[in-house]
């Protein structure tokens, strides 16, 4: 495996070089303090990963540790259509390609990852690499139809798979956190559509919560805040994650009751996101004023009192329209956010 590969295409950051002041201002938010200005996420923070979780971006290897074949496009990475799928979840051991961790040089792996980290930015350590720790990994292996059925029909086999993922992730965290010295540990699963969860709350609590709790507990062993990445309308599980110890939620999309969530938790749960990507500003051909106003709207709605980081979820694409939109959006978020806490009362 190419465990030590540098991910040049995956420099999760804005075009702005890091500044110590941006990092410290962001960390104020994470600590529950009111910052001096509204942080723009990738101006203040970037990511590192566990090397073997991203082995599939190697040009010579397009399969991840779950034996899922991937394609890399301008718009990002995604499982290849018509790929080979795991048809029987009870046979997962014959399907996956987990690394022999006794042969991993963790120091070297970390050194390669740190080559793309800006030391003037806060560091988020993402514990996944294939789009999610548990749910997305299962769906990528089996497809949504069979994956969802497996959760109900073969819960013991699913638990065994998740146990193996958890043990592997726990080991990686305990090796890499002392080397990386991250500011935040990020857990990840996109288990919601724009309207609801893909699973019931009962299934989440039975199949997923115990394993996420273990990853969160490892982060807490190192006294680190935990950030949850979960797109879509996932507000039903937010109370569970807060109870488990999550401190930050990204990308906090607007199909959720973000105002209600902020009112309930205050700065105990930092909202990282809040931009309406599905509104008028997210549409092709949106005017400059529409895009800029959308940044101001997000900040006005969620930044009061702190506990908020602006993130547009990093729109992708190289079209002229998209590049203009990203420029307007980030410029307005910086300009408006910089003076937000200093407005005349």
N, C-alpha and C positions, 0 to 999 in steps of 0.2 A: 504493500500500500504506500501511497505517497503522503505519509502522515505529516511531513515537514513542508508541504507545499505552501508557497506564498500566494495569497489570493489577490492578485493585482486588480482583477475585475470587481472585487468586492470591497472597495474602499468606502465603507458606509460613512460618509461625511459630507458636509457641504463644501462649497468651493472656498470658503473662508478658512484661513489657517487658524489654528487654535490660539487663544490668548489665555493667560492665567486668570485674568479677571472673569472671562466667560465661564471657565470651569468652576471657579469659586462661587460665582453667582448661581450657577446651576445646582451646586451642592447645597447652597442655602435652601433651595426649594426642597431638595431631598430630605434635609434635616427638619423640615417643617417650619422654616423661618420665611418671613416675607423677603423676597429678593430685592435687589436694587432696580432690576428691570425684568421683563418677561424673557426667559431664555428661549432661543431657537434651538431645537434639540441637537441637530448635528453641527451647529456652531460650537456647542459646548461639550459634546460627548461623541465617542465613536465606539466600535465594537471589536471584540476579539472572540474567537471560537475555539472549540476543541478540534484539533487538526483532522483527526480521522472522521469526524462528522461531515466534513466537506470534501472528502476525497474524490467525490464524483465530479468535481469541476476540473480535475486533471484531464488534459486532452487525450491521454491514453486510457482513461478509465471513466466510464459514464454511469457506473453503478454505485449506489451508496451502500452503507453497511447493512441496510435492509434488503439488498439485492434489487432495488428499484432503479430502473434505467431512466436517466434524465436527459433533457435537452436544455441548452443555454441559449436564450434569445435576447434580443434588445430589451424586451420588457421584463426579463428576469429568467430565473430557472424554473422548470416545471417538469413533472414526470412525462415521459414520452408516451404519446398516444399508441394504443395497440401493443403496449409492452406486455411482457410475461407477468402474470399475476399469481399470487398465492391463492389457491382455490380452497384449501382446507386449513383453517387456522391451527388445527392440532398438529400440523406438519411444519410449523414455523421454524423449528430448529434446523430443518433441512433446507430452509429457504434463505435465512439470514447469513451474513458474512461478517460477524462481529470480529474485531481484532483481538489478537493475543496480547493483552496489556502487559504481560511480563517482558515483551520484546520492544516496548515503546520507550524511546528516550524522551521523557517528558520535558526535560530542560531544553532540548533541541527543538521540540515541537513549539514550546512557548516562545523561544527566541525567534523562530520564523514568524509567528503570529505578531509579535511585538514590532516587527519591522514595519508594519503598516499602521501601527498605533501612534497617534500624535500625542506626545507626552504632555502637551499643554491642554489637552482635553481630558475630561473625565472618561473613565473606561467602563463600558458595560460588557460583562462576560456572558455571552449567550451559550447556554448549556445544550442547545439543540444545534441543528445544522441542516436539517432536511425539511424545515417548515413547521416543525412541531415536535414536542417530546414524545407524546403518546398517541393522541387521536389521529393527527395527520399521518404519522408513521404507519399506523394500522390501515388507514384509508388508502395511502399510497401503495401499500403492499397488496391489498385485496380489491381495491376499487370501493366506491361508496356503498353500493348495494350489498355486496358480500361482507364488507367491513362492518356495516351497521347490523347486519344479521348476526355476525359472529359475536357481537357484544351481548346479544340476547340468547343465542343458541349455544354458545360455547364459552361461557364466562370463565370457567377454570383455565382453559387454554389461553384466553386473552390475559388473564391475571398472570399466568406464567411468562408470557411474552413481556408484559409490562414490568414484571419483576426483574427479568434479565436486562431490560433497558435501564431500569432504575439502578441496579447494581453497577452497570457499566458507567452510567452518568455520575453516580456518587464517587466512584473511584477517580474518574477524570477530574471532578471538582476538587477532591481532596489533594490531588497532585498539582493541579494548575492554579488554584486560587492563591496558594502561598507564593507562587512564582509571578503570576500576573499582577497580584495586589490590586484587583479591580475595585471600583467605587460602588458598583451595583452588579448583582447577579440577575440575569434575565432568564425566565422560564417562558415557554412558548407553546401555544396550541390554538389553532383557529378552528374552533368547534361550533361556529355559529354562522348563519347566513345573515342577510340584511334585515330579516324579520324575526328570527328566533334561533334557539339552539338546535343543532342537528339531533340532539339526544335529550332525554328527559333529565330533570334535576336528580331524580332517583338514580338513574344510570350513572350520572356524573359522580354522585357521592359514593356509589358502590364500586365502580370500576376505576375511576380516575383520581379522586381526592386522596386516597391513602398514599398513592405513589408521588403525587405532587407534594404532599406534606413532607415526605422524606427528602426531596430535593430542597425544599424551603428550609428544612431543619439543618441541612448541611451548610447552607448559606449563613444561617443564624449562628452556627458553631463559630464562624469566622466574624460574627458581629457585622454582617453586611446587609444592607437593604435589598429587598427582592422586588423586581419589576416583572409584571405579567404582560406578555404580548398576547392579545386576543382580539382579533378583528370581529366586526359584525355586531349584531344585537345579542350581547351575552350578559346583560345586566342581571339575569337570574342567578348567575354563579358568582357575581362580584362579592356579595356578603360572605360566601364561603371562603373565597380567596383572602379577603381581609381578615377573617377569623383565623385562617391558616398562617398569616404573617406577611402577606403581600403589602408592600408600601407604595407602589407606583403601578399604574395601569396605562399601557399604550395599545393601540392608538386612540382609545377613548372616542369612538366615532359617534356622530350625532344622532343615530337611530336609537341610541340609549338615552335614558333620562339623566343626562349629565348634570343638569342643575339640581335634580333631586339627590343624586349621588354625592355631589359636592356639599349640599346642605347637610346630608346625613353624616358624612365622614370628615368634612373640613380638610385640614392639611394632613390628616392621618393617611389619606389616600391621594397621592399626587396624580392629577390627570395630565397625561402626556399625549397631546393630540388636539382634538376639539375642532379641527377644520372640516367643513362640510364638503367633502370630496364629491358628493353626489348632487350637490346643488348647482345653481347656475354657473358658479365660478369654475366648476369642474368640467363643464361641457366644452367641446371643441368650439373655438371661435369666441370664447368669452372675452368681453372687453376688459381693458386694463383697469378701469374703475370698478367693474364688477369683481374682478379678482382681488384688487386691493381692499375693497370693502369687506370681502369675506374674511380676510385676515383680521381686520379691525373688529369685526363682529365676534369672531372666536375669542379674541383677547378680552373684549368687553364682557362677554358672557361668563368666562371661566377664570379670569386672572385675579379677581378681587380677593385681597387678603393673602395671596400666594397660593401655593399648592397647584400650580399650573405651569406647564411647559408647552410652548407652541410647537406642533409638528404637523406637517402637511402629508405625512406618510410617504414622503419621497416619491412624488409622481415620476413615472418613467417614460422614456421615449425621446427620440432625437429630432422629432419634427420641429419646425420653426415655431408652430403654435405652442407646443409643449414647453419649449425652451423659454419662450417669452413669458409664459404663465408662471413657470418656476421662478424666473427672475423677479417678476412683479410681486409674487406672493412672499418670497423670502425677504425682498427689500422692504416691503410694507411691514412685515412682522418685526423686522429689526428696528425700523424707524419708529413705528407706533409703539412697539413693545418697550423700546428703550426709555420712553418718557411716560409710560403708563402709570407708574407708581409715584410720579412727580407732578401729575396734573393738579391744577388748582381745585381744591375741594369746594 
